[in-house]
Amino acid sequence: MEVFYTVFVSSTFLDLEDERDTASRALMEVDCFPAGMELFPAADIQQFEYIKTVIDICDYYVLIIGGRYGSISEDGISFTEKEYDYAISKGIPVLAFVHATPEKLSLENSELSPEAREKLKQFKAKAMEGRLVREWNNKDDLSAKIITAITRAKKISPAIGWVRGNKTSSVESLVEINDLRKQNDELKVQVNSLKLPATYSPNNLADLNCETSLDISYRGTGGYQTLTDTLNYKWSEIFSFIAPLLLENPNNYKVRNKLDESLQKRSKSNVTELKLQDESFEKIKIQFMALGIIDVKYLKATGGSMVLFWNLTDIGKSNMLNLLAEKGTQNEGDK
C-alpha cells in the first residue's frame, strides 16, 4: 500500500524562499507533502497557535538554517525556534540542515546586529545537539540531502503517514495494519532473544566485554569543518553510558543524545560537537537487542505521533547492577 507523509518545513522566510521551494519539490519526489510558512508567512502569535495544529499532524519536521535568526516574538524567541521547540516537545523526528559557510552569505541574508547573531548561534547549537545535521551549500545541494535524509528517516523512524481514501476502508484499518506490523517486529525481537547461546546468563558480562568500533563526526575547536573518526569501546562501557537512563523508558532521541554526551566527555579536549553516526547508533541498538538487554517498541507520544522508546529487560537490569557493583568494588579498592 502506497503511504504518503506530511513534512513540516521550517526556516526563516524571505532569505530562504528559493531554498524552501526547492525543499518542497524534493519532498514531493519521495511521496511527502510539505507544509509550512507558505500558507501564513506573516509571523504573529495568533498564527503560531494555528501552526502548532499543523505541526501536530506532521510525520517529520525539516529545519533549514541559513544566516538569519528570523522574526522575534514578544518573548524574544524567533518563530522559527518556537516551531522547532514545539516539534521536539511532540516527539516528531527532526531533520536539520545548516548552511556550511554562513560567513559567505550576502549581508541581506545575514544578521547584522550582534544580539541577533548570538541568538542564531545559540539556536544553531541547540538544533545540532543530539542528531546528525547535514550541511548544505546551495539549493541543489540542499535538495539532494533532503531526499537522502527523509528516505533514511522513513526506515529508521517510520511514521504512520496516510493513504488515499479509495485504498483502504477506513483510518482505523490503517492504524490496525500499522499496529500489527509493529507487533510482528516485536515478536521477531522476542524470537531472536530465545536464540541466545546456551551459555549466556543474565549475570554473565562476557558478551558485553567484547570491543567494538564506533564511527563519529565532530568539529575541532575554532573550526567549522566536520571531521570523522573511529573510537573503540567495550560493549559494557557503552551500555554503562545509557543503562541508568533506560530505567526511565526514554525515546530514541534521548538515548542518542546521552551517548553523544558520554562520548564527548571522553574525547580529546580539542574536540567539539561530537556526534555518533547513524550506522553506529543502529549497531548499538541491534547489538543490545540481540543480547536481550534492551527492548524497543513504538508507542504513541503526545500529539499522536508514534515514537520509538527504549526499555531495559530483566537481563539488562541484572547486567546494569553488576556493572555498577563492579565499579563500586573498584572504587573501594582504590581508596
C-alpha positions in Angstrom: 0.0 0.0 0.0 1.4 3.4 -1.0 1.9 5.6 2.0 2.3 9.4 1.9 3.9 11.5 4.6 3.4 15.1 5.7 6.5 17.1 6.4 6.7 20.5 8.1 9.4 22.7 6.5 10.6 25.3 9.0 13.0 28.2 8.3 13.2 32.0 8.1 11.1 33.1 5.2 12.3 35.9 2.9 16.1 34.9 2.8 15.4 31.2 2.2 12.3 31.5 -0.1 14.1 29.8 -3.0 15.5 27.1 -0.7 12.1 26.4 0.7 10.6 25.9 -2.7 13.4 23.6 -3.6 12.9 21.6 -0.4 9.2 21.3 -1.1 9.8 19.9 -4.6 12.4 17.5 -3.2 9.9 16.2 -0.6 7.2 15.6 -3.2 9.7 13.5 -5.2 9.7 11.0 -2.3 6.0 10.8 -1.6 5.9 13.6 1.0 3.7 16.6 1.2 5.3 19.8 2.6 3.6 22.1 5.0 4.9 25.4 6.4 5.0 29.2 6.2 3.9 29.5 2.6 0.4 29.3 4.0 1.0 32.0 6.6 4.3 33.9 6.0 3.4 36.8 8.3 4.6 35.7 11.8 2.5 36.5 14.9 1.3 34.7 18.0 -2.2 34.0 16.6 -0.8 32.3 13.5 1.7 30.4 15.6 -1.1 28.8 17.5 -2.5 27.6 14.2 1.0 26.5 13.1 1.1 24.2 16.1 -2.0 22.4 14.9 -0.3 21.8 11.6 2.8 20.5 13.2 0.7 18.1 15.3 -0.4 16.2 12.1 3.0 16.1 10.5 5.1 12.9 10.4 8.5 14.6 10.1 10.0 18.1 10.7 12.6 19.6 8.4 14.6 22.6 9.8 16.6 24.8 7.4 19.1 27.3 8.9 20.8 29.9 6.8 22.2 33.3 8.0 19.1 34.8 9.7 17.5 34.2 13.1 14.1 35.4 11.9 11.1 37.3 13.2 11.1 37.5 17.0 8.0 37.0 19.2 7.2 39.0 22.3 9.3 36.6 24.5 12.4 37.3 22.5 12.5 33.9 20.7 12.1 33.7 16.9 9.1 32.0 15.5 11.3 29.5 13.7 12.9 28.5 17.0 9.4 28.3 18.6 8.3 25.9 15.8 11.4 23.8 16.4 10.9 23.6 20.2 7.2 22.6 19.7 8.1 19.8 17.3 10.7 18.5 19.8 8.1 18.6 22.6 5.8 16.5 20.5 8.4 13.9 19.7 8.3 14.5 15.9 11.5 13.3 14.2 13.6 16.4 13.2 15.9 16.6 10.2 18.2 19.7 10.4 20.1 21.3 7.6 22.6 24.0 8.3 24.4 26.3 5.8 28.0 25.1 5.6 29.5 28.6 5.1 27.2 31.3 6.6 30.0 33.8 6.6 29.9 33.8 2.8 26.2 34.8 2.7 25.3 38.3 1.5 24.6 41.0 4.1 20.9 40.9 3.0 20.7 37.3 4.1 22.7 37.6 7.3 22.1 39.0 10.7 23.8 42.4 11.2 23.2 43.0 14.9 25.5 41.2 17.5 22.4 40.3 19.5 20.7 38.6 16.6 23.9 36.8 15.6 24.3 35.4 19.1 20.7 34.2 19.2 21.2 32.5 15.8 24.4 30.9 17.1 22.6 29.5 20.2 19.7 28.2 18.2 22.0 26.5 15.7 23.9 24.8 18.6 20.6 23.6 20.1 19.4 22.3 16.8 22.6 20.4 16.2 22.7 18.8 19.6 21.8 15.1 19.7 21.4 14.5 16.0 23.3 14.2 12.7 23.0 17.5 11.0 23.5 17.9 7.2 25.4 20.9 5.9 24.3 22.5 2.6 26.0 25.0 0.2 23.3 25.8 -2.3 19.7 24.9 -3.0 20.6 21.9 -5.3 22.9 20.5 -2.6 20.1 21.0 -0.1 17.6 19.2 -2.3 19.8 16.1 -2.7 20.5 15.9 1.1 16.8 16.3 2.0 15.8 13.4 -0.3 18.6 11.2 1.3 17.7 12.2 4.8 13.9 11.7 4.5 14.4 8.4 2.8 16.6 7.2 5.7 14.2 8.6 8.3 11.3 6.5 6.9 13.4 3.4 7.6 14.9 4.4 11.0 11.9 6.3 12.4 8.8 5.1 10.4 5.8 7.3 10.8 2.1 6.5 10.4 1.6 8.6 7.2 -1.7 8.3 5.3 -3.2 6.7 2.2 -5.8 7.6 -0.4 -9.3 7.0 0.8 -10.0 4.5 -2.0 -7.1 2.4 -1.0 -8.4 1.5 2.5 -11.8 1.1 4.0 -11.1 3.5 6.9 -8.4 5.2 9.0 -9.0 2.5 11.7 -7.9 -0.1 9.2 -4.6 1.7 8.5 -4.0 2.1 12.2 -4.7 -1.6 12.8 -2.4 -2.7 10.0 0.4 -0.4 11.4 -0.1 -1.9 14.9 0.1 -5.4 13.5 3.3 -4.6 11.7 4.8 -3.3 15.0 3.6 -6.4 16.9 5.3 -8.5 14.2 8.5 -6.6 14.7 8.3 -7.1 18.4 7.7 -10.8 18.1 10.8 -11.1 15.8 12.9 -9.5 18.6 11.5 -11.9 21.1 12.2 -14.9 18.9 15.8 -13.7 18.4 16.2 -13.3 22.1 15.3 -17.0 22.5 18.2 -17.9 20.2 20.9 -16.6 22.6 23.8 -19.1 23.3 23.0 -21.6 26.0 26.0 -20.4 28.0 24.5 -16.9 28.2 23.4 -15.8 31.7 21.8 -12.6 32.9 24.8 -12.2 35.3 27.5 -13.0 32.7 29.1 -9.9 31.2 31.4 -11.9 28.9 29.5 -10.9 25.8 29.5 -7.2 26.8 33.3 -7.2 27.4 34.0 -7.6 23.7 35.3 -4.5 22.0 33.6 -2.7 19.0 34.3 0.4 16.9 32.0 3.4 16.7 32.1 6.0 13.9 31.7 9.6 15.0 31.6 13.1 13.5 33.0 16.1 15.3 34.5 19.6 14.9 37.8 20.8 16.1 37.7 23.9 18.4 37.5 27.0 16.4 36.7 25.3 13.1 33.6 24.7 11.1 34.8 21.7 9.1 33.1 18.5 10.1 35.6 15.6 10.6 35.1 11.9 11.1 36.9 9.3 13.3 36.5 5.9 14.8 36.5 5.1 18.5 36.9 1.8 20.2 34.9 0.8 23.2 33.8 -2.3 25.1 30.1 -3.1 24.8 29.9 -3.0 28.6 31.3 0.6 28.6 28.7 1.7 26.0 26.0 0.0 28.0 27.1 1.8 31.2 26.7 5.1 29.4 22.9 4.7 29.0 21.8 1.9 31.3 20.5 4.2 34.2 18.7 6.4 31.6 16.9 3.3 30.2 15.1 2.9 33.6 13.1 6.0 32.5 11.9 4.4 29.3 13.4 7.2 27.1 12.8 7.8 23.4 15.3 7.3 20.6 16.3 10.9 20.7 17.2 11.0 24.4 19.2 7.8 24.2 21.3 9.1 21.2 21.8 12.4 23.0 23.0 10.6 26.1 25.5 8.6 24.0 26.8 11.7 22.3 27.3 13.5 25.7 29.1 10.5 27.1 31.4 10.1 24.1 32.0 13.9 24.2 33.2 13.7 27.8 35.7 11.0 27.0 37.0 12.7 23.8 40.1 14.8 23.4 39.9 18.4 24.7 40.1 19.9 21.3 37.0 18.1 20.0 33.6 19.8 20.0 30.1 18.9 18.8 30.8 15.2 18.8 28.0 13.1 17.4 27.6 9.3 16.8 26.9 8.5 13.2 23.6 6.8 12.2 25.1 3.4 11.4 27.0 3.1 14.7 23.9 4.1 16.7 21.8 1.5 14.9 24.6 -1.1 15.5 24.4 -0.4 19.3 20.6 -0.8 19.3 20.7 -4.1 17.3 23.6 -5.5 19.5 21.8 -4.8 22.7 18.6 -6.2 21.4 20.4 -9.3 20.3 21.9 -9.7 23.7 18.5 -9.4 25.2 19.4 -6.5 27.5 17.0 -3.9 25.9 13.6 -3.9 24.4 12.5 -1.3 21.8 8.9 -0.5 20.8 6.8 2.2 19.1 4.4 4.0 21.4 2.1 6.9 20.8 3.6 10.2 22.1 1.9 13.4 22.9 0.2 14.7 19.8 -0.4 11.2 18.4 2.9 10.5 16.7 4.4 7.1 17.0 7.9 7.3 18.7 10.5 4.6 19.3 11.1 4.0 23.0 13.9 2.0 24.8 13.5 -0.1 27.9 15.7 -2.4 30.0 14.8 -6.0 30.1 15.2 -8.1 33.3 18.6 -9.3 31.8 19.5 -5.7 31.2 18.7 -4.7 34.7 20.7 -7.5 36.1 23.7 -6.6 34.0 23.4 -2.9 34.9 23.5 -3.8 38.6 26.6 -6.0 38.0 28.3 -3.2 36.2 27.5 -0.7 39.0 28.5 -3.2 41.7 31.9 -3.8 40.0 32.5 -0.1 39.8 31.7 0.3 43.4 34.1 -2.5 44.4 36.9 -0.9 42.3 36.4 2.4 43.9 36.6 0.9 47.4 39.9 -0.8 46.3 41.3 2.5 45.1 40.9 4.2 48.4 
